[in-house]
Amino acid sequence: MYYRSNNTVLSQPYVWGIDTYKVKSTVEYVMKSLFDKLENASELSLGMRDSAVGYNNSKKYEELEKIYSMAYIGINSLEKNYVEAIAALREIEKLKDNWNSNGASSFSTKLIEKCREITMQLDSEPFICPTACGSIQFEYENENGDYLEFEIYEDRIEVFLDTQSDGEKEFTLQGISAIDEMKQTVVDFYG
């Protein structure tokens, strides 16, 4: 919380005040209502054409289904309220040069934004920490002791995986598909 000079609360970080279930149910209600309105408006505008021989209105429903599906995916992402991960990224963003008293550089806005974007796309909340080599590290550990680590740089993602079944593996993800491959690696790790 942030306080005024007289100790009254000025503001509270927004993630602590969100009731995600309430937000999700409200947005679902609004989207269903919107979907119904779109469907009714479409039917009214088409009028008699629906009953014409050979007329196919399935395209209308395909488009409405796409809109509804995209909205529903967005609504479900409200459940991903990764408070600790987002808070860690905020703290990392505040670090200045020599933050570790050993000459480590601060982190670029581009890298912080990339990590925020990745965080909200992941199926599981990572433990996030800074590294002295200029990357931001995302860590996962399974109940059986398996360990997965991503070091995220502006231009690549380095992966370290240590599992009981396959031992240690190291590889690098680069290019357009790097984030998608990272997401899949997390799914496979817990799968």
C-alpha positions in Angstrom: 0.0 0.0 0.0 1.0 3.6 -0.5 0.4 6.2 2.2 -0.1 9.9 2.4 1.9 11.9 4.9 -1.0 11.6 7.4 -0.9 7.8 7.1 -4.2 7.4 5.2 -4.1 4.9 2.4 -3.4 6.6 -1.0 -3.7 3.5 -3.1 -3.3 -0.3 -3.1 -1.6 -2.3 -5.8 -4.3 -3.3 -8.2 -3.6 -7.1 -8.2 -4.4 -7.4 -4.4 -7.9 -5.8 -4.8 -9.1 -8.0 -7.7 -11.7 -10.7 -7.1 -11.0 -12.7 -10.2 -14.1 -14.9 -9.9 -16.4 -11.9 -9.7 -14.6 -10.2 -12.7 -14.8 -13.4 -14.7 -18.5 -14.1 -14.0 -19.3 -10.4 -14.8 -17.4 -10.5 -18.1 -19.0 -13.9 -19.0 -22.5 -12.5 -18.4 -21.7 -9.4 -20.5 -20.2 -11.5 -23.4 -23.2 -13.9 -23.4 -25.5 -10.9 -23.6 -23.4 -9.4 -26.4 -23.4 -12.7 -28.2 -27.2 -12.9 -28.0 -27.5 -9.3 -29.3 -25.2 -10.0 -32.2 -27.1 -13.1 -33.1 -30.5 -11.3 -32.9 -29.2 -8.3 -34.9 -27.8 -10.6 -37.6 -31.0 -12.5 -37.8 -33.0 -9.3 -38.2 -30.8 -7.9 -40.9 -30.9 -11.1 -42.9 -34.7 -11.3 -42.6 -36.2 -13.4 -45.3 -33.0 -14.6 -46.8 -32.7 -17.3 -44.1 -35.7 -19.0 -45.5 -34.7 -18.8 -49.1 -33.9 -22.1 -50.8 -30.2 -22.7 -50.9 -29.2 -20.0 -48.4 -26.5 -21.0 -46.0 -26.4 -19.0 -42.8 -23.6 -21.2 -41.2 -21.0 -18.5 -42.1 -22.9 -16.0 -39.8 -22.7 -18.6 -36.9 -19.0 -19.3 -37.6 -18.2 -15.6 -37.3 -20.2 -15.2 -34.1 -18.6 -18.4 -32.7 -15.1 -16.9 -33.4 -16.0 -13.7 -31.6 -17.4 -15.6 -28.6 -14.5 -18.0 -28.5 -11.9 -15.2 -28.5 -13.8 -13.4 -25.7 -14.1 -16.6 -23.7 -10.3 -17.3 -24.0 -9.7 -13.7 -22.8 -12.1 -14.2 -19.9 -10.4 -17.4 -18.8 -7.0 -15.6 -18.8 -8.4 -13.5 -15.9 -8.0 -16.6 -13.7 -4.2 -16.3 -14.3 -3.6 -13.8 -11.5 0.1 -14.6 -11.1 0.6 -12.2 -8.3 4.0 -13.3 -7.1 5.4 -13.5 -10.6 4.2 -10.1 -11.6 5.4 -8.6 -8.3 8.8 -10.1 -8.9 9.0 -8.5 -12.3 8.1 -5.2 -10.8 10.9 -5.5 -8.3 13.4 -6.6 -11.0 12.3 -3.6 -13.1 13.4 -1.3 -10.2 16.9 -2.7 -10.0 19.7 -0.2 -10.8 23.1 -0.9 -12.2 25.3 -2.9 -9.7 22.2 -4.2 -8.0 24.1 -7.3 -6.8 27.1 -5.2 -5.6 29.2 -7.1 -8.2 28.7 -5.0 -11.3 25.5 -6.5 -12.7 23.6 -4.3 -15.1 19.9 -3.2 -14.7 17.3 -4.8 -16.9 15.9 -3.3 -20.1 12.3 -2.3 -20.5 12.1 -4.6 -23.5 13.2 -7.6 -21.5 10.8 -6.8 -18.7 7.9 -6.5 -21.1 8.8 -9.7 -22.8 8.8 -11.5 -19.5 5.4 -10.0 -18.5 3.9 -11.2 -21.9 5.3 -14.7 -21.4 4.1 -14.9 -17.8 0.5 -14.3 -18.7 0.7 -17.0 -21.4 2.0 -19.8 -19.2 -0.2 -22.5 -17.8 1.7 -22.5 -14.4 3.1 -19.6 -12.4 6.9 -19.6 -12.4 9.3 -18.5 -9.6 11.0 -15.5 -11.2 14.4 -14.0 -10.2 17.1 -11.8 -11.8 20.5 -13.2 -12.9 23.8 -11.4 -12.9 24.3 -12.3 -16.6 21.5 -10.0 -17.8 18.7 -12.6 -18.0 15.5 -13.1 -16.0 15.1 -16.6 -14.8 11.8 -18.6 -14.6 11.9 -21.7 -12.5 9.6 -24.7 -12.1 10.0 -27.7 -9.8 7.8 -30.8 -9.9 6.7 -32.8 -6.8 9.0 -35.6 -7.9 12.1 -33.3 -7.9 12.2 -32.6 -11.7 13.5 -29.1 -12.4 12.9 -26.7 -15.3 14.6 -23.4 -15.8 14.4 -20.7 -18.4 16.8 -17.9 -18.7 15.1 -15.2 -20.8 17.2 -12.8 -22.8 15.9 -10.2 -25.2 16.9 -12.3 -28.2 16.7 -15.9 -26.9 15.5 -18.3 -24.2 18.0 -20.7 -22.7 16.5 -23.9 -21.2 17.8 -26.2 -18.6 15.8 -29.3 -17.8 16.7 -32.0 -15.2 14.4 -34.9 -14.9 14.7 -38.3 -13.2 13.7 -40.1 -16.4 15.9 -38.3 -18.9 18.6 -36.6 -16.9 19.9 -33.1 -17.7 19.2 -31.3 -21.0 20.2 -27.9 -22.2 18.9 -26.1 -25.3 18.1 -22.7 -26.7 14.9 -21.4 -28.1 15.1 -18.6 -30.6 13.0 -16.9 -33.2 9.3 -16.4 -33.7 8.3 -19.7 -32.2 10.5 -19.4 -29.0 7.6 -18.4 -26.7 5.3 -21.0 -28.1 8.0 -23.7 -27.6 8.5 -22.4 -24.0 4.8 -22.7 -23.3 4.8 -26.2 -24.6 7.8 -27.2 -22.6 6.0 -26.1 -19.4 2.9 -28.1 -20.4 5.1 -31.2 -21.1 7.0 -30.7 -17.8 3.8 -31.0 -15.8 2.0 -33.4 -18.2 
